[in-house]
Amino acid sequence: MRKSNLIVEFQKKFDLPDIKWKKFLSEVESGVPLKDICETYNVKYDAVRYLFYNLNMDISSKAKRKQSILELHKE
């Protein structure tokens, strides 16, 4: 499945229109703990981990998060 399709499905499932999705990604990029982000946007933690895994995003450190988000924007 294409990355864009995965993102669209995730956005639909958790009611994250583009504006919310961009805020969601900016919080991930800035290093806000993932569990806090999930609570804020009412998204399941496991679903986010699964999405990031399928998008080949590395969120293990702040620098890797930022790089992963930048690469995602390029694609």
Backbone torsions as a table, in degrees:
resi	resn	phi	psi	omega
1	MET	NA	139.8	-179.7
2	ARG	-70.0	151.8	-179.7
3	LYS	-59.8	-41.4	-178.8
4	SER	-62.9	-37.0	178.4
5	ASN	-66.2	-39.9	177.4
6	LEU	-61.1	-43.6	-178.9
7	ILE	-65.9	-43.8	-179.9
8	VAL	-62.1	-43.9	178.2
9	GLU	-61.6	-43.2	179.2
10	PHE	-62.7	-44.3	179.3
11	GLN	-61.2	-42.3	179.8
12	LYS	-66.9	-44.3	-176.3
13	LYS	-63.2	-37.9	-174.8
14	PHE	-110.4	17.6	175.9
15	ASP	51.5	58.3	178.4
16	LEU	-118.2	83.8	176.3
17	PRO	-61.0	170.3	-173.6
18	ASP	-51.5	-40.7	-178.5
19	ILE	-64.4	-46.3	178.5
20	LYS	-66.4	-38.2	-179.5
21	TRP	-60.7	-42.6	179.5
22	LYS	-66.0	-38.9	176.5
23	LYS	-66.1	-40.8	177.6
24	PHE	-57.2	-50.3	-179.8
25	LEU	-64.9	-36.9	-180.0
26	SER	-66.6	-33.8	176.5
27	GLU	-70.6	-38.2	176.1
28	VAL	-61.5	-46.7	-178.8
29	GLU	-61.7	-38.5	-176.7
30	SER	-77.4	-7.4	174.2
31	GLY	97.3	11.4	175.9
32	VAL	-63.1	135.9	179.5
33	PRO	-54.3	136.4	-175.3
34	LEU	-58.7	-39.0	-179.9
35	LYS	-64.5	-36.1	177.4
36	ASP	-67.0	-41.0	178.5
37	ILE	-62.5	-42.9	-179.9
38	CYS	-61.5	-40.9	178.1
39	GLU	-65.7	-43.1	-178.9
40	THR	-60.5	-43.5	-175.0
41	TYR	-99.1	6.3	178.8
42	ASN	54.7	51.9	-178.3
43	VAL	-120.6	143.4	179.2
44	LYS	-73.5	131.6	-178.8
45	TYR	-57.0	-46.8	-178.6
46	ASP	-63.4	-34.1	178.5
47	ALA	-66.8	-38.7	178.2
48	VAL	-66.2	-45.3	178.4
49	ARG	-60.1	-42.2	178.6
50	TYR	-63.5	-44.4	178.4
51	LEU	-60.4	-49.5	-178.2
52	PHE	-63.4	-36.2	177.1
53	TYR	-62.6	-46.2	-179.3
54	ASN	-69.5	-23.5	176.9
55	LEU	-90.1	2.6	-178.3
56	ASN	58.3	39.3	179.1
57	MET	-94.2	133.8	177.6
58	ASP	-102.3	114.8	-178.0
59	ILE	-115.0	23.5	-175.6
60	SER	-72.8	-24.5	177.5
61	SER	-142.7	164.8	-177.6
62	LYS	-61.2	-43.4	-179.7
63	ALA	-64.5	-41.1	-179.7
64	LYS	-70.4	-34.7	176.1
65	ARG	-60.6	-48.5	-178.1
66	LYS	-60.4	-45.9	179.6
67	GLN	-63.0	-41.7	179.5
68	SER	-63.8	-40.4	179.0
69	ILE	-66.6	-41.7	178.3
70	LEU	-61.5	-42.0	178.6
71	GLU	-66.1	-37.3	178.4
72	LEU	-63.5	-41.2	179.1
73	HIS	-64.5	-34.2	179.0
74	LYS	-65.8	-36.5	-177.3
75	GLU	-80.3	NA	NA
